């Protein structure tokens, strides 16, 4: 479980009060989908960077 600060909880509560979501959990899922939709290119770049980091970790020399 992650603890959210008051401003973050207020965002979720606003979505619930407006009827966009039925719960904070659903509101958070809505926010995640919104980020995924509007930041898809950046997220793909991040995924590619993570793949490269994993490749570099696997290629690291063994010091034992």
PDB file of N, CA, C and O in Angstrom:
ATOM      1  N   UNK A   1       0.843  -1.177   0.000  1.00  0.00           N
ATOM      2  CA  UNK A   1       0.000   0.000   0.000  1.00  0.00           C
ATOM      3  C   UNK A   1       0.887   1.239   0.000  1.00  0.00           C
ATOM      4  O   UNK A   1       1.918   1.279   0.672  1.00  0.00           O
ATOM      5  N   UNK A   2       0.484   2.224  -0.743  1.00  0.00           N
ATOM      6  CA  UNK A   2       1.213   3.480  -0.822  1.00  0.00           C
ATOM      7  C   UNK A   2       0.420   4.558  -0.100  1.00  0.00           C
ATOM      8  O   UNK A   2      -0.800   4.651  -0.236  1.00  0.00           O
ATOM      9  N   UNK A   3       1.121   5.353   0.653  1.00  0.00           N
ATOM     10  CA  UNK A   3       0.459   6.462   1.334  1.00  0.00           C
ATOM     11  C   UNK A   3       0.528   7.689   0.437  1.00  0.00           C
ATOM     12  O   UNK A   3       1.594   8.064  -0.052  1.00  0.00           O
ATOM     13  N   UNK A   4      -0.612   8.295   0.235  1.00  0.00           N
ATOM     14  CA  UNK A   4      -0.684   9.495  -0.581  1.00  0.00           C
ATOM     15  C   UNK A   4      -0.787  10.712   0.323  1.00  0.00           C
ATOM     16  O   UNK A   4      -1.376  10.658   1.403  1.00  0.00           O
ATOM     17  N   UNK A   5      -0.215  11.789  -0.130  1.00  0.00           N
ATOM     18  CA  UNK A   5      -0.319  13.045   0.612  1.00  0.00           C
ATOM     19  C   UNK A   5      -1.690  13.663   0.356  1.00  0.00           C
ATOM     20  O   UNK A   5      -2.418  13.256  -0.549  1.00  0.00           O
ATOM     21  N   UNK A   6      -2.016  14.644   1.168  1.00  0.00           N
ATOM     22  CA  UNK A   6      -3.333  15.266   1.103  1.00  0.00           C
ATOM     23  C   UNK A   6      -3.685  15.778  -0.296  1.00  0.00           C
ATOM     24  O   UNK A   6      -4.788  15.499  -0.764  1.00  0.00           O
ATOM     25  N   UNK A   7      -2.806  16.513  -0.989  1.00  0.00           N
ATOM     26  CA  UNK A   7      -3.187  16.995  -2.324  1.00  0.00           C
ATOM     27  C   UNK A   7      -3.504  15.856  -3.298  1.00  0.00           C
ATOM     28  O   UNK A   7      -4.389  15.986  -4.145  1.00  0.00           O
ATOM     29  N   UNK A   8      -2.785  14.755  -3.175  1.00  0.00           N
ATOM     30  CA  UNK A   8      -3.036  13.606  -4.050  1.00  0.00           C
ATOM     31  C   UNK A   8      -4.366  12.948  -3.703  1.00  0.00           C
ATOM     32  O   UNK A   8      -5.121  12.557  -4.594  1.00  0.00           O
ATOM     33  N   UNK A   9      -4.651  12.825  -2.412  1.00  0.00           N
ATOM     34  CA  UNK A   9      -5.937  12.257  -1.993  1.00  0.00           C
ATOM     35  C   UNK A   9      -7.094  13.148  -2.424  1.00  0.00           C
ATOM     36  O   UNK A   9      -8.169  12.661  -2.773  1.00  0.00           O
ATOM     37  N   UNK A  10      -6.862  14.464  -2.397  1.00  0.00           N
ATOM     38  CA  UNK A  10      -7.914  15.388  -2.815  1.00  0.00           C
ATOM     39  C   UNK A  10      -8.248  15.213  -4.295  1.00  0.00           C
ATOM     40  O   UNK A  10      -9.407  15.341  -4.688  1.00  0.00           O
ATOM     41  N   UNK A  11      -7.242  14.923  -5.115  1.00  0.00           N
ATOM     42  CA  UNK A  11      -7.501  14.655  -6.531  1.00  0.00           C
ATOM     43  C   UNK A  11      -8.409  13.442  -6.658  1.00  0.00           C
ATOM     44  O   UNK A  11      -9.410  13.482  -7.374  1.00  0.00           O
ATOM     45  N   UNK A  12      -8.063  12.373  -5.968  1.00  0.00           N
ATOM     46  CA  UNK A  12      -8.872  11.158  -6.032  1.00  0.00           C
ATOM     47  C   UNK A  12     -10.278  11.409  -5.502  1.00  0.00           C
ATOM     48  O   UNK A  12     -11.260  10.961  -6.095  1.00  0.00           O
ATOM     49  N   UNK A  13     -10.372  12.124  -4.389  1.00  0.00           N
ATOM     50  CA  UNK A  13     -11.681  12.407  -3.805  1.00  0.00           C
ATOM     51  C   UNK A  13     -12.534  13.265  -4.739  1.00  0.00           C
ATOM     52  O   UNK A  13     -13.749  13.083  -4.809  1.00  0.00           O
ATOM     53  N   UNK A  14     -11.910  14.188  -5.448  1.00  0.00           N
ATOM     54  CA  UNK A  14     -12.642  15.009  -6.416  1.00  0.00           C
ATOM     55  C   UNK A  14     -13.230  14.145  -7.516  1.00  0.00           C
ATOM     56  O   UNK A  14     -14.379  14.336  -7.916  1.00  0.00           O
ATOM     57  N   UNK A  15     -12.441  13.192  -8.007  1.00  0.00           N
ATOM     58  CA  UNK A  15     -12.941  12.290  -9.044  1.00  0.00           C
ATOM     59  C   UNK A  15     -14.100  11.442  -8.533  1.00  0.00           C
ATOM     60  O   UNK A  15     -15.054  11.178  -9.264  1.00  0.00           O
ATOM     61  N   UNK A  16     -14.012  11.020  -7.279  1.00  0.00           N
ATOM     62  CA  UNK A  16     -15.098  10.232  -6.682  1.00  0.00           C
ATOM     63  C   UNK A  16     -16.343  11.104  -6.504  1.00  0.00           C
ATOM     64  O   UNK A  16     -17.445  10.706  -6.881  1.00  0.00           O
ATOM     65  N   UNK A  17     -16.162  12.287  -5.933  1.00  0.00           N
ATOM     66  CA  UNK A  17     -17.300  13.179  -5.681  1.00  0.00           C
ATOM     67  C   UNK A  17     -17.983  13.605  -6.978  1.00  0.00           C
ATOM     68  O   UNK A  17     -19.193  13.831  -6.997  1.00  0.00           O
ATOM     69  N   UNK A  18     -17.215  13.715  -8.058  1.00  0.00           N
ATOM     70  CA  UNK A  18     -17.774  14.127  -9.351  1.00  0.00           C
ATOM     71  C   UNK A  18     -18.439  12.971 -10.084  1.00  0.00           C
ATOM     72  O   UNK A  18     -19.068  13.169 -11.123  1.00  0.00           O
ATOM     73  N   UNK A  19     -18.302  11.773  -9.547  1.00  0.00           N
ATOM     74  CA  UNK A  19     -18.917  10.618 -10.183  1.00  0.00           C
ATOM     75  C   UNK A  19     -18.088  10.015 -11.301  1.00  0.00           C
ATOM     76  O   UNK A  19     -18.570   9.147 -12.029  1.00  0.00           O
ATOM     77  N   UNK A  20     -16.850  10.460 -11.450  1.00  0.00           N
ATOM     78  CA  UNK A  20     -15.943   9.897 -12.457  1.00  0.00           C
ATOM     79  C   UNK A  20     -15.531   8.489 -12.036  1.00  0.00           C
ATOM     80  O   UNK A  20     -15.358   7.600 -12.870  1.00  0.00           O
ATOM     81  N   UNK A  21     -15.377   8.307 -10.730  1.00  0.00           N
ATOM     82  CA  UNK A  21     -14.971   7.010 -10.182  1.00  0.00           C
ATOM     83  C   UNK A  21     -15.837   6.712  -8.961  1.00  0.00           C
ATOM     84  O   UNK A  21     -16.369   7.622  -8.325  1.00  0.00           O
ATOM     85  N   UNK A  22     -15.970   5.425  -8.645  1.00  0.00           N
ATOM     86  CA  UNK A  22     -16.789   5.026  -7.491  1.00  0.00           C
ATOM     87  C   UNK A  22     -15.984   4.943  -6.200  1.00  0.00           C
ATOM     88  O   UNK A  22     -16.554   4.924  -5.109  1.00  0.00           O
ATOM     89  N   UNK A  23     -14.652   4.894  -6.323  1.00  0.00           N
ATOM     90  CA  UNK A  23     -13.803   4.757  -5.140  1.00  0.00           C
ATOM     91  C   UNK A  23     -12.448   5.390  -5.434  1.00  0.00           C
ATOM     92  O   UNK A  23     -12.134   5.711  -6.580  1.00  0.00           O
ATOM     93  N   UNK A  24     -11.662   5.562  -4.394  1.00  0.00           N
ATOM     94  CA  UNK A  24     -10.302   6.068  -4.605  1.00  0.00           C
ATOM     95  C   UNK A  24      -9.497   5.116  -5.470  1.00  0.00           C
ATOM     96  O   UNK A  24      -8.706   5.546  -6.310  1.00  0.00           O
ATOM     97  N   UNK A  25      -9.698   3.834  -5.264  1.00  0.00           N
ATOM     98  CA  UNK A  25      -8.980   2.837  -6.060  1.00  0.00           C
ATOM     99  C   UNK A  25      -9.321   2.984  -7.541  1.00  0.00           C
ATOM    100  O   UNK A  25      -8.434   2.972  -8.395  1.00  0.00           O
ATOM    101  N   UNK A  26     -10.595   3.122  -7.835  1.00  0.00           N
ATOM    102  CA  UNK A  26     -11.019   3.301  -9.221  1.00  0.00           C
ATOM    103  C   UNK A  26     -10.511   4.638  -9.772  1.00  0.00           C
ATOM    104  O   UNK A  26     -10.144   4.729 -10.943  1.00  0.00           O
ATOM    105  N   UNK A  27     -10.489   5.664  -8.933  1.00  0.00           N
ATOM    106  CA  UNK A  27      -9.978   6.970  -9.358  1.00  0.00           C
ATOM    107  C   UNK A  27      -8.492   6.881  -9.692  1.00  0.00           C
ATOM    108  O   UNK A  27      -8.035   7.486 -10.662  1.00  0.00           O
ATOM    109  N   UNK A  28      -7.748   6.140  -8.904  1.00  0.00           N
ATOM    110  CA  UNK A  28      -6.326   5.973  -9.179  1.00  0.00           C
ATOM    111  C   UNK A  28      -6.116   5.225 -10.488  1.00  0.00           C
ATOM    112  O   UNK A  28      -5.241   5.583 -11.276  1.00  0.00           O
ATOM    113  N   UNK A  29      -6.908   4.198 -10.719  1.00  0.00           N
ATOM    114  CA  UNK A  29      -6.818   3.463 -11.986  1.00  0.00           C
ATOM    115  C   UNK A  29      -7.140   4.387 -13.155  1.00  0.00           C
ATOM    116  O   UNK A  29      -6.495   4.301 -14.200  1.00  0.00           O
ATOM    117  N   UNK A  30      -8.115   5.259 -12.998  1.00  0.00           N
ATOM    118  CA  UNK A  30      -8.481   6.226 -14.033  1.00  0.00           C
ATOM    119  C   UNK A  30      -7.291   7.144 -14.320  1.00  0.00           C
ATOM    120  O   UNK A  30      -6.988   7.432 -15.478  1.00  0.00           O
ATOM    121  N   UNK A  31      -6.623   7.597 -13.265  1.00  0.00           N
ATOM    122  CA  UNK A  31      -5.450   8.468 -13.434  1.00  0.00           C
ATOM    123  C   UNK A  31      -4.327   7.750 -14.178  1.00  0.00           C
ATOM    124  O   UNK A  31      -3.674   8.339 -15.039  1.00  0.00           O
ATOM    125  N   UNK A  32      -4.104   6.494 -13.850  1.00  0.00           N
ATOM    126  CA  UNK A  32      -3.058   5.713 -14.521  1.00  0.00           C
ATOM    127  C   UNK A  32      -3.380   5.572 -16.004  1.00  0.00           C
ATOM    128  O   UNK A  32      -2.497   5.727 -16.848  1.00  0.00           O
ATOM    129  N   UNK A  33      -4.639   5.279 -16.325  1.00  0.00           N
ATOM    130  CA  UNK A  33      -5.027   5.171 -17.740  1.00  0.00           C
ATOM    131  C   UNK A  33      -4.846   6.499 -18.461  1.00  0.00           C
ATOM    132  O   UNK A  33      -4.444   6.521 -19.624  1.00  0.00           O
ATOM    133  N   UNK A  34      -5.137   7.601 -17.790  1.00  0.00           N
ATOM    134  CA  UNK A  34      -4.976   8.924 -18.384  1.00  0.00           C
ATOM    135  C   UNK A  34      -3.510   9.198 -18.702  1.00  0.00           C
ATOM    136  O   UNK A  34      -3.190   9.690 -19.784  1.00  0.00           O
ATOM    137  N   UNK A  35      -2.627   8.885 -17.773  1.00  0.00           N
ATOM    138  CA  UNK A  35      -1.192   9.061 -18.012  1.00  0.00           C
ATOM    139  C   UNK A  35      -0.739   8.170 -19.158  1.00  0.00           C
ATOM    140  O   UNK A  35       0.000   8.617 -20.035  1.00  0.00           O
ATOM    141  N   UNK A  36      -1.170   6.922 -19.160  1.00  0.00           N
ATOM    142  CA  UNK A  36      -0.779   5.995 -20.228  1.00  0.00           C
ATOM    143  C   UNK A  36      -1.229   6.512 -21.587  1.00  0.00           C
ATOM    144  O   UNK A  36      -0.492   6.400 -22.567  1.00  0.00           O
ATOM    145  N   UNK A  37      -2.411   7.067 -21.655  1.00  0.00           N
ATOM    146  CA  UNK A  37      -2.946   7.565 -22.920  1.00  0.00           C
ATOM    147  C   UNK A  37      -2.177   8.789 -23.416  1.00  0.00           C
ATOM    148  O   UNK A  37      -1.888   8.905 -24.607  1.00  0.00           O
ATOM    149  N   UNK A  38      -1.849   9.697 -22.504  1.00  0.00           N
ATOM    150  CA  UNK A  38      -1.255  10.965 -22.916  1.00  0.00           C
ATOM    151  C   UNK A  38       0.267  10.985 -22.872  1.00  0.00           C
ATOM    152  O   UNK A  38       0.893  11.925 -23.362  1.00  0.00           O
ATOM    153  N   UNK A  39       0.850   9.970 -22.297  1.00  0.00           N
ATOM    154  CA  UNK A  39       2.308   9.913 -22.205  1.00  0.00           C
ATOM    155  C   UNK A  39       2.836   8.605 -22.768  1.00  0.00           C
ATOM    156  O   UNK A  39       3.886   8.128 -22.336  1.00  0.00           O
ATOM    157  N   UNK A  40       2.134   8.024 -23.717  1.00  0.00           N
ATOM    158  CA  UNK A  40       2.507   6.719 -24.271  1.00  0.00           C
ATOM    159  C   UNK A  40       3.910   6.734 -24.865  1.00  0.00           C
ATOM    160  O   UNK A  40       4.676   5.790 -24.671  1.00  0.00           O
ATOM    161  N   UNK A  41       4.249   7.790 -25.582  1.00  0.00           N
ATOM    162  CA  UNK A  41       5.577   7.861 -26.200  1.00  0.00           C
ATOM    163  C   UNK A  41       6.668   7.879 -25.132  1.00  0.00           C
ATOM    164  O   UNK A  41       7.661   7.160 -25.244  1.00  0.00           O
ATOM    165  N   UNK A  42       6.488   8.688 -24.113  1.00  0.00           N
ATOM    166  CA  UNK A  42       7.482   8.769 -23.040  1.00  0.00           C
ATOM    167  C   UNK A  42       7.586   7.434 -22.306  1.00  0.00           C
ATOM    168  O   UNK A  42       8.687   6.989 -21.980  1.00  0.00           O
ATOM    169  N   UNK A  43       6.447   6.795 -22.043  1.00  0.00           N
ATOM    170  CA  UNK A  43       6.470   5.499 -21.368  1.00  0.00           C
ATOM    171  C   UNK A  43       7.199   4.452 -22.199  1.00  0.00           C
ATOM    172  O   UNK A  43       7.917   3.619 -21.645  1.00  0.00           O
ATOM    173  N   UNK A  44       7.030   4.480 -23.515  1.00  0.00           N
ATOM    174  CA  UNK A  44       7.735   3.538 -24.381  1.00  0.00           C
ATOM    175  C   UNK A  44       9.242   3.790 -24.334  1.00  0.00           C
ATOM    176  O   UNK A  44      10.030   2.844 -24.293  1.00  0.00           O
ATOM    177  N   UNK A  45       9.643   5.058 -24.339  1.00  0.00           N
ATOM    178  CA  UNK A  45      11.072   5.385 -24.211  1.00  0.00           C
ATOM    179  C   UNK A  45      11.619   4.870 -22.884  1.00  0.00           C
ATOM    180  O   UNK A  45      12.732   4.347 -22.826  1.00  0.00           O
ATOM    181  N   UNK A  46      10.844   5.017 -21.836  1.00  0.00           N
ATOM    182  CA  UNK A  46      11.259   4.542 -20.520  1.00  0.00           C
ATOM    183  C   UNK A  46      11.405   3.027 -20.514  1.00  0.00           C
ATOM    184  O   UNK A  46      12.368   2.497 -19.959  1.00  0.00           O
ATOM    185  N   UNK A  47      10.456   2.327 -21.127  1.00  0.00           N
ATOM    186  CA  UNK A  47      10.547   0.863 -21.215  1.00  0.00           C
ATOM    187  C   UNK A  47      11.800   0.437 -21.969  1.00  0.00           C
ATOM    188  O   UNK A  47      12.491  -0.495 -21.558  1.00  0.00           O
ATOM    189  N   UNK A  48      12.092   1.119 -23.069  1.00  0.00           N
ATOM    190  CA  UNK A  48      13.286   0.798 -23.850  1.00  0.00           C
ATOM    191  C   UNK A  48      14.551   1.050 -23.032  1.00  0.00           C
ATOM    192  O   UNK A  48      15.506   0.276 -23.105  1.00  0.00           O
ATOM    193  N   UNK A  49      14.554   2.119 -22.264  1.00  0.00           N
ATOM    194  CA  UNK A  49      15.709   2.410 -21.413  1.00  0.00           C
ATOM    195  C   UNK A  49      15.881   1.319 -20.360  1.00  0.00           C
ATOM    196  O   UNK A  49      17.008   0.929 -20.054  1.00  0.00           O
ATOM    197  N   UNK A  50      14.793   0.831 -19.811  1.00  0.00           N
ATOM    198  CA  UNK A  50      14.869  -0.234 -18.811  1.00  0.00           C
ATOM    199  C   UNK A  50      15.394  -1.529 -19.412  1.00  0.00           C
ATOM    200  O   UNK A  50      16.145  -2.257 -18.763  1.00  0.00           O
ATOM    201  N   UNK A  51      15.003  -1.819 -20.646  1.00  0.00           N
ATOM    202  CA  UNK A  51      15.539  -2.999 -21.338  1.00  0.00           C
ATOM    203  C   UNK A  51      17.044  -2.851 -21.485  1.00  0.00           C
ATOM    204  O   UNK A  51      17.788  -3.806 -21.259  1.00  0.00           O
ATOM    205  N   UNK A  52      17.493  -1.672 -21.860  1.00  0.00           N
ATOM    206  CA  UNK A  52      18.934  -1.430 -22.031  1.00  0.00           C
ATOM    207  C   UNK A  52      19.672  -1.571 -20.696  1.00  0.00           C
ATOM    208  O   UNK A  52      20.767  -2.132 -20.651  1.00  0.00           O
ATOM    209  N   UNK A  53      19.084  -1.073 -19.626  1.00  0.00           N
ATOM    210  CA  UNK A  53      19.696  -1.217 -18.299  1.00  0.00           C
ATOM    211  C   UNK A  53      19.827  -2.693 -17.950  1.00  0.00           C
ATOM    212  O   UNK A  53      20.868  -3.115 -17.445  1.00  0.00           O
ATOM    213  N   UNK A  54      18.797  -3.478 -18.208  1.00  0.00           N
ATOM    214  CA  UNK A  54      18.850  -4.915 -17.930  1.00  0.00           C
ATOM    215  C   UNK A  54      19.947  -5.584 -18.748  1.00  0.00           C
ATOM    216  O   UNK A  54      20.672  -6.437 -18.236  1.00  0.00           O
ATOM    217  N   UNK A  55      20.073  -5.204 -20.011  1.00  0.00           N
ATOM    218  CA  UNK A  55      21.131  -5.763 -20.862  1.00  0.00           C
ATOM    219  C   UNK A  55      22.509  -5.436 -20.296  1.00  0.00           C
ATOM    220  O   UNK A  55      23.394  -6.291 -20.276  1.00  0.00           O
ATOM    221  N   UNK A  56      22.686  -4.204 -19.840  1.00  0.00           N
ATOM    222  CA  UNK A  56      23.971  -3.804 -19.265  1.00  0.00           C
ATOM    223  C   UNK A  56      24.256  -4.550 -17.966  1.00  0.00           C
ATOM    224  O   UNK A  56      25.401  -4.922 -17.705  1.00  0.00           O
ATOM    225  N   UNK A  57      23.244  -4.770 -17.162  1.00  0.00           N
ATOM    226  CA  UNK A  57      23.432  -5.537 -15.926  1.00  0.00           C
ATOM    227  C   UNK A  57      23.875  -6.959 -16.235  1.00  0.00           C
ATOM    228  O   UNK A  57      24.771  -7.497 -15.585  1.00  0.00           O
ATOM    229  N   UNK A  58      23.244  -7.557 -17.227  1.00  0.00           N
ATOM    230  CA  UNK A  58      23.593  -8.925 -17.596  1.00  0.00           C
ATOM    231  C   UNK A  58      25.000  -9.009 -18.185  1.00  0.00           C
ATOM    232  O   UNK A  58      25.661 -10.040 -18.067  1.00  0.00           O
ATOM    233  N   UNK A  59      25.453  -7.939 -18.812  1.00  0.00           N
ATOM    234  CA  UNK A  59      26.776  -7.925 -19.432  1.00  0.00           C
ATOM    235  C   UNK A  59      27.877  -7.507 -18.456  1.00  0.00           C
ATOM    236  O   UNK A  59      29.052  -7.477 -18.823  1.00  0.00           O
ATOM    237  N   UNK A  60      27.507  -7.189 -17.234  1.00  0.00           N
ATOM    238  CA  UNK A  60      28.496  -6.743 -16.252  1.00  0.00           C
ATOM    239  C   UNK A  60      29.510  -7.853 -15.990  1.00  0.00           C
ATOM    240  O   UNK A  60      29.151  -9.029 -15.941  1.00  0.00           O
ATOM    241  N   UNK A  61      30.765  -7.479 -15.824  1.00  0.00           N
ATOM    242  CA  UNK A  61      31.784  -8.493 -15.555  1.00  0.00           C
ATOM    243  C   UNK A  61      31.571  -9.145 -14.191  1.00  0.00           C
ATOM    244  O   UNK A  61      31.120  -8.502 -13.243  1.00  0.00           O
ATOM    245  N   UNK A  62      31.899 -10.415 -14.112  1.00  0.00           N
ATOM    246  CA  UNK A  62      31.813 -11.163 -12.862  1.00  0.00           C
ATOM    247  C   UNK A  62      33.134 -10.977 -12.128  1.00  0.00           C
ATOM    248  O   UNK A  62      34.191 -11.297 -12.672  1.00  0.00           O
ATOM    249  N   UNK A  63      33.090 -10.472 -10.917  1.00  0.00           N
ATOM    250  CA  UNK A  63      34.335 -10.194 -10.192  1.00  0.00           C
ATOM    251  C   UNK A  63      34.711 -11.305  -9.223  1.00  0.00           C
ATOM    252  O   UNK A  63      35.679 -11.156  -8.477  1.00  0.00           O
ATOM    253  N   UNK A  64      33.993 -12.390  -9.209  1.00  0.00           N
ATOM    254  CA  UNK A  64      34.331 -13.494  -8.300  1.00  0.00           C
ATOM    255  C   UNK A  64      35.315 -14.437  -8.911  1.00  0.00           C
ATOM    256  O   UNK A  64      35.704 -15.418  -8.279  1.00  0.00           O
TER     257      UNK A  64
END
